[in-house]
Amino acid sequence: MNWEAIGAIGEVVGAAGVIISLLYLAGQVRSNAKATSHAAAQAVLDKLNGLIGQLAFAPGAGDIWARGLSGLGELRNKEELVRFSSMLMQAFWAYEEVYHYYNDGQVEEWAWLHARSPIDNMMRGPGFQEWWVTRCDWFGTEFCAFLNERMPEPTGTLADDFAPGVAAEDD
């Protein structure tokens, strides 16, 4: 075997090594993209789950939430209005975040639907719709347009869905 043949074999082996390296790198990039997508979804869903925990365990939060979604006039004082508004901001800032992640392809359909479904329900509340008119400008223009296009008729609230046919407790 001469040196030219050995050199040619070396080039073929080197080219094969480069191809294998590129395939490995492509697999790693794909894996990293998937992990990034899951991390983005998890971060947003954690924010929404935090709100759910607050509603479930913070004294009075569930009551303020249910009354606030029924209408801002159902809130007793400015403190309740601030608490209700803060809960909506928490939910809708997270929703705006997942909206942009979804549109950029950074979160999968399941995460988008998981976030969107309860938000769609909140949007049915007259109290949300009153609040949105005064707070849309706290959100990005694109997100405001998206929500305004999807705004349903006010037909009830999330609390109504949990106990259909059961009257709300009188205060």
C-alpha positions in Angstrom: 0.0 0.0 0.0 1.4 3.4 -0.9 1.1 6.7 0.9 -1.6 8.0 -1.5 -3.9 5.1 -0.6 -3.3 5.6 3.1 -4.1 9.3 2.7 -7.3 8.5 0.8 -8.4 6.1 3.5 -7.6 8.7 6.1 -9.8 11.3 4.3 -12.7 8.9 4.1 -12.4 8.0 7.8 -12.2 11.7 8.6 -15.2 12.5 6.5 -17.2 9.7 8.1 -16.1 11.1 11.5 -17.4 14.6 10.6 -20.7 13.2 9.4 -21.2 11.1 12.6 -20.3 14.2 14.6 -22.8 16.3 12.7 -25.6 13.7 13.2 -24.8 13.5 16.9 -24.8 17.3 17.2 -28.2 17.5 15.3 -29.6 15.0 17.8 -28.3 17.0 20.7 -29.8 20.3 19.3 -33.1 18.6 18.8 -33.0 17.2 22.4 -32.1 20.6 23.8 -34.9 22.3 21.8 -37.4 19.8 23.3 -36.0 20.4 26.8 -36.2 24.2 26.3 -39.8 23.9 25.2 -40.7 21.8 28.2 -38.9 24.3 30.5 -40.8 27.2 29.0 -44.1 25.4 29.4 -43.4 24.4 32.9 -42.4 27.9 34.0 -45.7 29.4 32.7 -47.9 26.5 34.0 -46.2 26.9 37.4 -47.3 30.6 37.4 -50.9 29.6 36.7 -50.7 26.8 39.3 -49.5 29.4 41.8 -52.6 31.3 41.2 -54.7 28.2 41.6 -52.9 27.5 44.9 -53.6 31.1 46.0 -57.3 30.8 45.2 -57.5 27.5 47.1 -55.5 28.3 50.2 -55.2 32.1 50.8 -58.0 33.1 53.2 -60.8 34.9 51.3 -59.1 34.7 47.9 -61.6 32.2 46.4 -64.5 34.4 47.5 -62.9 37.6 46.1 -62.2 35.7 42.8 -65.7 34.3 42.5 -67.4 37.7 43.3 -64.9 39.6 41.1 -65.5 37.5 38.1 -69.3 38.0 38.6 -68.7 41.8 38.4 -66.4 44.4 39.8 -69.4 45.9 41.7 -69.6 42.6 43.7 -66.3 43.5 45.4 -66.7 45.1 48.8 -63.8 47.6 48.9 -60.7 48.9 47.2 -58.6 46.2 48.9 -60.7 43.4 47.3 -60.5 45.2 44.0 -56.7 45.4 44.2 -56.5 41.7 45.2 -58.8 40.7 42.3 -56.9 42.8 39.8 -53.6 41.4 41.0 -54.9 37.8 40.5 -56.1 38.7 37.0 -52.7 40.3 36.2 -50.9 37.2 37.4 -53.1 34.9 35.3 -53.0 37.1 32.1 -49.3 37.9 32.2 -48.7 34.2 32.3 -51.2 33.7 29.5 -49.5 36.4 27.5 -46.2 34.7 28.0 -47.4 31.3 26.9 -49.2 33.0 24.0 -45.9 34.3 22.7 -44.0 31.0 23.4 -46.7 29.1 21.5 -46.6 31.5 18.5 -42.8 31.2 18.5 -43.0 27.4 18.5 -41.4 27.2 22.0 -44.3 25.3 23.6 -46.3 22.4 22.4 -50.0 22.3 21.7 -50.8 20.5 25.0 -49.2 23.3 27.1 -51.0 26.0 25.1 -54.4 24.2 25.5 -53.7 23.6 29.2 -53.2 27.3 29.8 -55.8 28.6 27.3 -58.8 26.5 28.5 -59.2 28.0 32.0 -58.3 31.5 30.7 -61.1 31.3 28.1 -63.4 30.5 31.0 -62.3 33.5 33.0 -62.9 35.7 30.0 -66.6 34.8 30.2 -66.9 36.6 33.5 -68.4 40.0 33.5 -65.9 41.2 36.1 -63.0 40.1 33.8 -64.5 42.0 30.9 -64.9 45.2 33.0 -61.3 44.8 34.2 -60.0 44.2 30.7 -61.4 47.4 29.4 -59.3 49.3 31.9 -56.2 47.2 31.9 -55.7 46.0 28.3 -53.0 48.7 27.9 -50.9 46.8 30.5 -50.3 44.1 28.0 -48.7 43.9 24.6 -50.6 45.2 21.5 -50.5 41.8 19.8 -51.9 40.0 22.9 -54.6 42.7 23.4 -55.7 42.2 19.8 -55.7 38.4 20.3 -57.9 38.6 23.4 -60.2 41.2 22.0 -60.8 39.0 18.9 -61.7 36.0 21.2 -63.7 37.9 23.8 -66.9 35.9 24.4 -70.2 37.2 25.5 -70.3 37.4 29.3 -72.1 34.1 30.2 -70.9 33.2 33.7 -67.8 32.4 35.6 -65.5 29.5 36.5 -67.2 29.2 39.9 -70.6 28.6 38.1 -69.0 25.7 36.3 -67.9 24.0 39.5 -71.4 23.8 41.0 -74.0 24.1 38.3 -77.5 24.5 39.7 -76.2 25.5 43.1 -76.8 29.1 44.2 -73.9 31.1 45.4 -73.7 31.5 49.2 -75.3 34.7 50.3 -73.2 37.1 52.4 
